[in-house]
């Protein structure tokens, strides 16, 4: 059986030698907790970046679809303008020929 002197000696030795170990374990536990939190924070940031990237891609796809539709509309309008110019030129020629045939003066 241990005497009170033995107990006191053991406590002094173990406290002196185990305190740095206990402190190291506490620091390690704190670092592990911090690393886990930082990993969680990094994972959540990566998830938010990925979600933002997906939303950006969807918006770009919509913009491309709108631009394609507008490009088609612009091409149609250009074709109509060309056809309108050709028709207008024909009408001008027909009016001039009609005026010559009827000997009518056209005011310009």
Secondary structure, 3 states (H helix, E strand, C coil): CCCHHHHHHHHHHHHHHHHHHHHHHHHHHHHHHHHHHHHHHHHHHHHHHHHHHHHHHHHHHHHHHHHHHHHHHHHHHHHHHHHHHHHHHHHHHHHHHHHHHHCCCCCC
